Amino acid sequence: MRLIKQSFERDGSGFVTLFPEEPEDMWYAYNLIRPKDLLRASAIRRVVTESATGSTSSNRVHANLTIRVASLDFDPQSSQLHVSGRIAEETKIAKLGQYHTLDLELQRNFTLEKDGEEAWDSVARGIIKESCDPVRSADVWAVVMEEGLANLAVLTGARTVLRQRVEVPIPRKRGGRAVDHDKGLEKFFQTTLDTLLRQIDLNESKPILLASPGFTAASFQKFVLDTATRTGNKALMAQKANLVIVHSSSGHLHSLNEILQTPEVIARLKDTQYAREAKLMDDFMTLLRKDDGRAWYGPNEVEKAVEKGAVGRGGGVLLISNTLFRAQDVAIRRRWVRLVDKVRDAEGGEVRTLSSEHESGKRLDGLGGIAAILTFPLDDLDEEEDTEAEIPPETSNGVQI
């Protein structure tokens, strides 16, 4: 994402003009745009004109339209973002109040305006800063497989995207049918390799994780290198150093969670955002199992820990899911923004916003979307306080009944 222009007022209102350059930028835009915002972007609108004779004609016209956002629809597979709302600024082709859906496109500017107190809060500004960071973590490719099944996924700084699923039936080894099994396995490997080559750029040097139960991943690596040698594909052979063999319990995508905990993967991906978030969740779960009062999850429990100063300097970490910041209720969003600001600015603790599109973010969502690693242990944060006042017994004419 490229920042073209921004202007923020002291009350938190203002606007920003952004230029999305790659599909990942649409994910950031989805987390930045909220209902009631003003969005201005290029659009194509069908215009019907009527001639003097009464005949009508329809034309598609390019124009810049401004809508008051009502809803968003994001497709994670294609990285397409559709934003719907009513026209907020009348033009020759669009009347005020008419309904329209803007399809945000790559290589085209869009301007987002937020009005109201604290509209551009610290979280929203943080999304802009992260999305426009030119040294954002590079992509990591993963092929999670077992015999007859392969899931090709890309891991970015914010998301895990399943790009392709390969399924090829392989005959079992029975009696003298070992030859049929070998032919089926070779066909499966060839289909998986062809699919992978359509997805990746061989001129780029990025880690490619090959994970499977047993020896399927190692056999696939050998097939890839043998194919590169046989065909003289130097670019494919150059990827040899990027191929990382990892064991997994299955060939399904959810196995990525365990894959990222292996020492070889941690060593290769230690500088990526995905690996850092996965390690934090692992550290949290380890402390939670110890049950020593240093790991808490849930909105009320975490807020109590922050109020007691236990999520600050010296190892305090607040883990919060980005789904909490997509709340349409301004008061709910403001609640979490202020909690983040308190931990980061007032207490000096670390704040990590985990993406719900990563396995680590999904694990956090399962815990209520918020958790914390404390600097010192606290007990009984989950006990409900008795806030109800004691009701005196009923009386009649001064006599208790």
Backbone torsions as a table, in degrees:
resi	resn	phi	psi	omega
1	MET	NA	139.7	177.2
2	ARG	-115.5	131.7	178.3
3	LEU	-85.0	118.2	-179.1
4	ILE	-90.7	-47.1	-177.0
5	LYS	-161.3	147.0	174.8
6	GLN	-148.6	150.4	179.1
7	SER	-151.8	117.0	-178.9
8	PHE	-119.3	137.5	177.1
9	GLU	-92.2	167.2	-178.2
10	ARG	-65.5	-27.9	-178.8
11	ASP	-81.3	0.4	178.1
12	GLY	98.9	-4.8	177.1
13	SER	-85.5	173.6	178.8
14	GLY	145.5	-170.5	-178.1
15	PHE	-143.7	162.7	176.7
16	VAL	-143.6	140.2	175.6
17	THR	-111.9	123.8	-175.4
18	LEU	-123.0	154.0	-179.0
19	PHE	-125.1	98.6	-179.2
20	PRO	-70.9	130.2	-175.5
21	GLU	-111.0	-21.5	-177.7
22	GLU	-144.2	160.8	-176.1
23	PRO	-54.1	-34.1	-180.0
24	GLU	-58.3	-28.6	-178.2
25	ASP	-65.1	-27.6	179.3
26	MET	-67.0	-31.1	176.6
27	TRP	-65.7	-42.5	177.8
28	TYR	-64.7	-40.1	178.3
29	ALA	-62.1	-39.7	179.5
30	TYR	-61.1	-37.0	179.6
31	ASN	-81.4	-14.2	-177.3
32	LEU	-93.3	-38.8	-176.3
33	ILE	-80.8	135.2	-179.7
34	ARG	-132.3	156.2	176.1
35	PRO	-53.9	143.0	-179.6
36	LYS	83.6	-6.5	172.8
37	ASP	-70.9	159.9	171.5
38	LEU	-99.4	126.7	-178.7
39	LEU	-122.6	126.4	179.1
40	ARG	-118.4	124.3	-177.9
41	ALA	-156.2	166.9	177.4
42	SER	-70.9	141.7	-176.9
43	ALA	-146.8	160.9	173.1
44	ILE	-116.7	123.2	-176.9
45	ARG	-127.3	137.4	179.2
46	ARG	-81.5	125.4	-177.9
47	VAL	-116.6	127.2	178.9
48	VAL	-103.0	125.4	178.6
49	THR	-116.8	150.0	-179.1
50	GLU	-118.9	130.5	-178.9
51	SER	-84.2	175.7	-179.9
52	ALA	-63.8	-26.3	-178.8
53	THR	-84.7	-6.0	178.9
54	GLY	98.3	-6.3	178.3
55	SER	-76.5	151.5	-179.1
56	THR	-117.6	150.8	175.7
57	SER	-137.0	150.2	-177.2
58	SER	-119.1	132.6	178.6
59	ASN	-133.6	149.4	175.7
60	ARG	-97.5	123.9	-172.4
61	VAL	-120.4	133.0	174.5
62	HIS	-81.9	137.1	179.3
63	ALA	-161.8	160.7	172.8
64	ASN	-94.7	120.3	-177.1
65	LEU	-118.5	150.1	177.2
66	THR	-118.4	125.8	179.8
67	ILE	-122.2	154.8	169.8
68	ARG	-92.7	112.8	-169.8
69	VAL	-61.9	132.4	175.8
70	ALA	-113.6	-38.9	-178.5
71	SER	-155.1	159.6	179.1
72	LEU	-128.5	146.4	176.8
73	ASP	-133.9	114.4	-178.0
74	PHE	-115.8	128.8	177.1
75	ASP	-101.2	106.9	-175.6
76	PRO	-67.8	-25.2	-178.9
77	GLN	-73.0	-44.3	-178.2
78	SER	-97.9	-6.0	-178.0
79	SER	57.6	39.1	177.5
80	GLN	-101.8	136.8	-178.4
81	LEU	-121.5	121.3	178.5
82	HIS	-114.5	126.1	-178.0
83	VAL	-119.6	122.8	-176.3
84	SER	-110.0	151.7	177.5
85	GLY	174.7	-173.4	-179.3
86	ARG	-102.0	145.8	-179.9
87	ILE	-58.3	127.0	-177.4
88	ALA	-103.9	-19.3	177.7
89	GLU	-130.8	117.1	-175.2
90	GLU	-69.3	141.3	176.1
91	THR	-131.0	-178.2	179.6
92	LYS	-65.7	-27.4	-175.7
93	ILE	-108.7	-4.0	-178.1
94	ALA	-141.4	123.1	-179.7
95	LYS	-86.8	153.4	179.9
96	LEU	-59.1	130.0	177.3
97	GLY	93.2	-11.3	177.3
98	GLN	-68.7	151.8	-177.4
99	TYR	-88.2	140.5	178.9
100	HIS	-153.2	150.0	175.8
101	THR	-115.3	121.8	177.3
102	LEU	-92.9	129.8	174.9
103	ASP	-102.0	104.3	-179.5
104	LEU	-67.6	136.7	-175.0
105	GLU	-122.6	153.0	173.4
106	LEU	-67.8	150.1	178.0
107	GLN	65.2	20.8	175.5
108	ARG	-133.6	129.5	-179.8
109	ASN	-62.5	151.1	164.7
110	PHE	-140.1	149.0	-179.1
111	THR	-116.8	128.8	-179.2
112	LEU	-115.7	125.1	-180.0
113	GLU	-119.4	131.3	177.8
114	LYS	-120.1	133.0	176.7
115	ASP	-122.2	158.7	-177.8
116	GLY	107.8	162.1	-177.2
117	GLU	-64.6	131.3	177.7
118	GLU	59.0	29.2	-179.8
119	ALA	-64.6	-46.9	175.7
120	TRP	-93.1	80.2	-178.1
121	ASP	-83.2	-176.9	-175.8
122	SER	-64.5	-32.3	-180.0
123	VAL	-69.4	-45.5	179.3
124	ALA	-62.4	-42.3	178.7
125	ARG	-67.8	-32.9	176.8
126	GLY	-65.3	-36.1	177.7
127	ILE	-64.0	-41.8	177.8
128	ILE	-61.7	-46.3	-178.6
129	LYS	-61.6	-43.7	-178.7
130	GLU	-68.2	-42.6	-177.0
131	SER	-68.7	-27.5	-178.6
132	CYS	-96.2	6.3	179.6
133	ASP	-73.1	116.9	-176.7
134	PRO	-70.7	-15.8	-179.1
135	VAL	-105.7	30.8	178.5
136	ARG	-58.7	146.9	-174.7
137	SER	-52.8	138.3	-179.4
138	ALA	-71.0	161.3	178.2
139	ASP	-71.0	153.0	173.8
140	VAL	-128.1	129.9	179.0
141	TRP	-95.5	147.1	178.5
142	ALA	-138.3	134.6	173.1
143	VAL	-118.5	103.6	-179.7
144	VAL	-98.5	118.9	-167.6
145	MET	-142.1	162.1	165.6
146	GLU	-148.3	172.3	-175.5
147	GLU	-58.5	118.4	177.7
148	GLY	92.7	-7.3	-177.4
149	LEU	-139.6	132.3	176.5
150	ALA	-142.6	132.5	175.2
151	ASN	-112.8	118.4	179.5
152	LEU	-99.6	120.2	-176.7
153	ALA	-133.0	155.5	175.0
154	VAL	-118.8	133.6	179.4
155	LEU	-107.4	119.6	178.6
156	THR	-112.2	-174.0	179.9
157	GLY	-65.2	-20.7	-174.5
158	ALA	-125.8	-16.5	-171.3
159	ARG	-144.4	160.0	165.3
160	THR	-115.8	118.9	-174.8
161	VAL	-118.3	121.4	173.4
162	LEU	-75.4	112.9	-177.1
163	ARG	-89.3	-33.7	-178.1
164	GLN	-160.6	144.9	175.5
165	ARG	-118.7	127.1	-177.9
166	VAL	-112.8	128.1	176.4
167	GLU	-133.2	121.0	179.2
168	VAL	-133.1	121.9	179.1
169	PRO	-66.7	134.3	179.9
170	ILE	-122.8	122.2	178.6
171	PRO	-61.8	145.0	179.0
172	ARG	-76.7	158.8	175.8
173	LYS	-79.8	105.5	179.5
174	ARG	-134.6	119.9	178.5
175	GLY	57.8	-120.2	-177.3
176	GLY	-95.3	20.1	-176.8
177	ARG	-97.7	22.3	178.9
178	ALA	-63.5	-31.9	179.9
179	VAL	-64.8	-41.5	178.8
180	ASP	-63.2	-38.6	178.3
181	HIS	-63.3	-45.2	-178.9
182	ASP	-63.9	-40.0	178.2
183	LYS	-65.5	-41.9	178.6
184	GLY	-64.4	-39.3	179.4
185	LEU	-66.4	-40.5	178.8
186	GLU	-64.2	-39.8	177.5
187	LYS	-64.2	-39.8	178.1
188	PHE	-62.9	-46.5	178.7
189	PHE	-62.0	-41.6	-178.9
190	GLN	-65.6	-41.8	178.4
191	THR	-64.0	-41.3	178.9
192	THR	-65.2	-43.1	179.0
193	LEU	-64.3	-43.8	178.8
194	ASP	-60.5	-40.9	179.3
195	THR	-66.2	-42.1	179.3
196	LEU	-63.7	-41.2	-178.7
197	LEU	-67.1	-26.9	176.5
198	ARG	-74.0	-20.7	-174.9
199	GLN	-95.0	-38.6	-172.0
200	ILE	-98.4	160.0	174.3
201	ASP	-103.1	113.0	-175.9
202	LEU	-68.0	-14.1	178.7
203	ASN	-80.1	-12.1	178.6
204	GLU	-97.2	147.3	-180.0
205	SER	-108.1	97.0	-179.8
206	LYS	-132.3	144.7	179.3
207	PRO	-59.2	139.9	175.7
208	ILE	-124.2	107.8	-178.8
209	LEU	-82.8	127.2	175.5
210	LEU	-113.5	111.4	-173.0
211	ALA	-125.7	141.1	178.8
212	SER	-168.6	163.0	166.5
213	PRO	-73.9	155.2	175.8
214	GLY	62.4	-139.2	-173.7
215	PHE	-112.0	16.2	-177.3
216	THR	-62.8	-44.4	-178.6
217	ALA	-64.4	-42.2	178.7
218	ALA	-64.6	-39.3	177.9
219	SER	-65.9	-37.2	178.3
220	PHE	-67.5	-40.1	177.0
221	GLN	-59.7	-45.0	178.0
222	LYS	-60.9	-40.6	178.8
223	PHE	-62.8	-41.7	179.7
224	VAL	-61.7	-47.2	-177.6
225	LEU	-69.7	-37.9	176.6
226	ASP	-63.9	-39.6	178.4
227	THR	-64.8	-42.2	178.7
228	ALA	-61.7	-40.1	179.4
229	THR	-68.5	-45.4	-177.0
230	ARG	-64.7	-37.7	-176.8
231	THR	-93.8	-6.5	-178.8
232	GLY	70.7	28.1	-179.2
233	ASN	-84.4	93.3	-176.6
234	LYS	-67.5	-35.1	-179.8
235	ALA	-64.7	-38.6	177.7
236	LEU	-70.0	-39.9	178.7
237	MET	-63.9	-32.0	179.9
238	ALA	-66.4	-16.3	178.8
239	GLN	-82.0	0.7	-176.5
240	LYS	-54.8	-43.7	-178.1
241	ALA	-69.2	-18.6	-178.2
242	ASN	-89.3	-13.0	-178.2
243	LEU	-79.7	120.9	-177.8
244	VAL	-118.2	117.5	-179.8
245	ILE	-86.5	128.0	-177.9
246	VAL	-135.1	145.2	175.4
247	HIS	-86.6	141.0	174.5
248	SER	-137.7	160.5	-177.9
249	SER	-78.6	-20.6	179.9
250	SER	-156.3	177.3	178.9
251	GLY	-97.4	12.5	-179.1
252	HIS	-90.9	158.1	-171.0
253	LEU	-64.1	-29.7	-177.7
254	HIS	-64.5	-14.8	178.3
255	SER	-69.7	-10.9	177.9
256	LEU	-57.5	-31.6	-178.2
257	ASN	-60.5	-46.3	179.2
258	GLU	-74.4	-30.4	179.6
259	ILE	-61.5	-41.0	-176.3
260	LEU	-73.0	-7.6	178.6
261	GLN	-93.7	-5.7	-178.6
262	THR	-75.5	144.1	-176.2
263	PRO	-57.2	-40.1	-177.5
264	GLU	-66.1	-36.3	178.9
265	VAL	-73.3	-41.9	178.1
266	ILE	-58.1	-40.6	180.0
267	ALA	-65.1	-38.7	-178.3
268	ARG	-77.8	-31.4	-173.2
269	LEU	-112.4	19.9	-172.7
270	LYS	-61.3	-23.0	-177.5
271	ASP	-96.5	3.9	-178.9
272	THR	-92.4	151.1	179.9
273	GLN	-61.8	-39.2	-178.3
274	TYR	-57.7	-48.2	-176.7
275	ALA	-66.7	-37.9	179.8
276	ARG	-64.2	-41.9	179.7
277	GLU	-67.6	-40.5	179.3
278	ALA	-62.4	-40.8	179.5
279	LYS	-65.9	-39.8	178.3
280	LEU	-61.7	-42.3	178.2
281	MET	-65.8	-37.0	177.0
282	ASP	-64.7	-43.5	178.3
283	ASP	-61.2	-41.2	179.5
284	PHE	-63.1	-46.3	-178.0
285	MET	-65.3	-34.1	176.9
286	THR	-63.5	-45.0	178.0
287	LEU	-66.3	-36.0	-179.9
288	LEU	-64.5	-39.1	179.0
289	ARG	-68.0	-31.6	177.9
290	LYS	-68.5	-26.1	177.8
291	ASP	54.9	46.6	179.9
292	ASP	-104.0	12.9	176.2
293	GLY	83.7	9.2	-178.8
294	ARG	-103.0	-2.1	178.6
295	ALA	-131.2	122.8	179.9
296	TRP	-135.2	149.4	176.8
297	TYR	-138.2	161.2	-177.2
298	GLY	105.7	143.3	-175.9
299	PRO	-55.3	-52.6	-175.4
300	ASN	-67.5	-42.3	-178.1
301	GLU	-64.2	-44.0	-178.6
302	VAL	-67.2	-40.9	178.8
303	GLU	-62.1	-39.2	177.5
304	LYS	-63.5	-40.7	-180.0
305	ALA	-64.2	-39.5	179.1
306	VAL	-66.5	-42.0	179.4
307	GLU	-62.3	-30.3	179.6
308	LYS	-85.4	2.1	177.1
309	GLY	75.6	22.7	-175.7
310	ALA	-92.1	-2.4	180.0
311	VAL	-119.1	63.5	-176.2
312	GLY	-132.2	-148.5	-179.0
313	ARG	-60.4	148.3	177.4
314	GLY	96.4	17.7	176.0
315	GLY	119.7	0.1	178.4
316	GLY	-70.9	131.9	-178.8
317	VAL	-133.5	126.8	173.6
318	LEU	-101.2	121.8	177.0
319	LEU	-107.2	120.9	-176.5
320	ILE	-137.2	137.6	-178.3
321	SER	-81.6	142.5	179.4
322	ASN	-68.4	-12.8	177.5
323	THR	-65.3	-28.8	-179.8
324	LEU	-66.8	-27.9	-178.8
325	PHE	-84.7	-5.1	177.2
326	ARG	-94.1	10.3	178.5
327	ALA	-62.4	134.1	-179.6
328	GLN	-74.9	-25.0	177.7
329	ASP	-75.2	118.2	-177.4
330	VAL	-60.1	-39.2	-178.1
331	ALA	-63.0	-38.8	179.8
332	ILE	-67.5	-45.5	178.5
333	ARG	-61.4	-43.3	-177.9
334	ARG	-62.4	-33.9	177.9
335	ARG	-58.2	-45.0	-177.7
336	TRP	-77.1	-34.9	177.8
337	VAL	-61.5	-43.7	-179.3
338	ARG	-67.2	-34.4	176.7
339	LEU	-64.6	-44.1	178.0
340	VAL	-60.9	-46.1	-179.4
341	ASP	-62.1	-38.6	-178.9
342	LYS	-65.3	-45.2	-178.9
343	VAL	-66.5	-46.5	-173.7
344	ARG	-76.7	-44.8	-172.3
345	ASP	-92.6	-43.6	-175.9
346	ALA	-85.5	-43.9	-175.5
347	GLU	-91.6	-20.1	-179.9
348	GLY	78.5	18.3	179.0
349	GLY	-84.5	174.6	178.8
350	GLU	-95.0	137.6	177.9
351	VAL	-119.5	128.6	176.6
352	ARG	-122.8	118.6	175.0
353	THR	-94.4	112.2	-175.5
354	LEU	-91.8	139.9	-179.6
355	SER	-79.7	133.1	178.2
356	SER	-70.9	-7.2	178.6
357	GLU	-92.6	-1.5	174.6
358	HIS	-105.4	157.1	178.7
359	GLU	-60.4	-37.8	179.7
360	SER	-63.4	-39.5	177.9
361	GLY	-67.4	-35.9	178.2
362	LYS	-67.1	-38.2	176.6
363	ARG	-62.9	-40.8	179.5
364	LEU	-67.4	-39.2	177.1
365	ASP	-59.5	-33.6	177.8
366	GLY	-68.3	-14.0	178.3
367	LEU	-104.2	15.2	179.9
368	GLY	98.2	1.7	175.3
369	GLY	86.7	0.5	-178.0
370	ILE	-152.9	137.7	179.8
371	ALA	-153.3	168.1	-178.3
372	ALA	-150.6	142.2	169.8
373	ILE	-102.1	122.3	-171.8
374	LEU	-93.6	155.4	177.2
375	THR	-80.4	-23.4	175.8
376	PHE	-146.2	151.7	-174.5
377	PRO	-70.0	144.1	173.6
378	LEU	-131.4	141.8	-178.8
379	ASP	-113.1	154.6	169.8
380	ASP	62.7	30.6	176.5
381	LEU	-71.4	-19.2	-177.4
382	ASP	-91.9	1.4	177.9
383	GLU	-79.5	129.9	-178.9
384	GLU	-74.1	134.2	178.2
385	GLU	-81.0	139.1	178.8
386	ASP	-82.5	98.7	-176.1
387	THR	-97.2	-3.5	-178.6
388	GLU	-81.2	132.1	178.6
389	ALA	-72.8	148.5	178.8
390	GLU	-69.7	130.7	-178.3
391	ILE	-92.2	120.3	-178.7
392	PRO	-67.1	152.6	178.8
393	PRO	-62.6	148.4	-178.6
394	GLU	-67.5	145.3	177.7
395	THR	-127.9	156.7	176.1
396	SER	-137.6	114.6	-178.5
397	ASN	56.7	40.1	176.3
398	GLY	80.5	-1.9	179.5
399	VAL	-104.8	128.4	-179.9
400	GLN	-68.4	137.6	178.6
401	ILE	-127.7	NA	NA
